Each structure stands twice: as C-alpha cells, then as structure tokens.
Amino acid sequence: MADARRAYVVRDAGSPSRMGRVFKLYPYTLGALLAALDDARFRSYTEGPQIVIRLEGTTRTVFRRYEGGREVEINRPDT
C-alpha cells in the first residue's frame, strides 16, 4: 500500500546549488522502487547522471546515483 506522504523520485543529478529536472514521481512501494532504480540506471546512459530520492514529508534523501549505467558513490558531507 502506498503512503501519501512518501514517494520515490528520479531526477537529473544537477549540482548542489541547482537541482536537476524531475523525470518521474513513484509511489512508495517495493515495485515502484525497483522501477525507479531501473529507470534511473537506463536514463543515465543517455541523459547524464541520475539520482533516486526518497521523499518523506519534507525530508529528501538521495540514496542512489547512476552515471553511464552504473551506480556510483554518493558524495555526502562529513557528519
């Protein structure tokens, strides 16, 4: 069952100061997560770097980044 306050988003990676264009919003389900990961990976071949974000209310968490069809490490600030 999808939750109205949660979703997955695939978008162009962009830069820290300017977020990339949103490709698609997916419901918060396992099937939609798998589709989002596949879409981001395939889009990264031709559309440039792609990120997958988990939205929970107003909190956004980038948890996957794809470049050239492969998953790459996400640069996170030191905490």
N, C-alpha and C positions, 0 to 999 in steps of 0.2 A: 504494500500500500504506500502510495506517495504521500509525502508530508508537504503541506502548502508553504511552510517556512524554510524548506530545504530544497536544494537543487544542485545540479552539476552544470557547468558552463565550459564550452570550448571556445577559445578566443585566440587571436593572434597575440604573440608574446609582447610586442611593443617594447617600451622602455619603462623604467621606474617613474619617470615624470609624465609619460603619456601612455595610457593603456591602449592595447590593440583593439581592433574591431571584434565584436562578438559574432561568432559563427552560429551557435545554436545553444538553447537552454534545454536541459534534460531534466525529467522528474527524478526524484531521489529514490531510485530503485536499483537493484543489482543489474537488471537487464539494461537499464539506461546508462549505468556506469560503464558497463562493458562496451556499449555502443559509443559512448563519448570517448573512451580511450582509443578505440579503433578509428573513429573519425579524426581525432587529433593526430594520430600517427600517420594516417593516409594523407591528410591535408598538409602535413609538414614536408612531404615530398615536393609539392609544387607551390604552396602558399607561404612558405617560410616557417620559422619557429612557431609552434603552437603550445598553449598551456591548457591544463584542465584545472578548474577551480571548483571547490566545494563551497556553496553558499549556505550559511546557517543564520537566518535572520539578516543582520547587518554585517556579520563576520564573513570574510572571504579568506580561504586557504588554498594557495596554489600547491598541488601535490604531485603533479606530473608535468614535465616539459619534454617536447619532442622536437628534434631537428633532423632533417634529412631521413625521416622514417625511423629514427632510433630515439630511445629515451635517453636524456642527458641529465646530469646532476643539476639540481636547482640551487642557485646561489642565494643563500639565506644570510641575513646579518647575524653576527655573533650575539648570543644572548647570555 
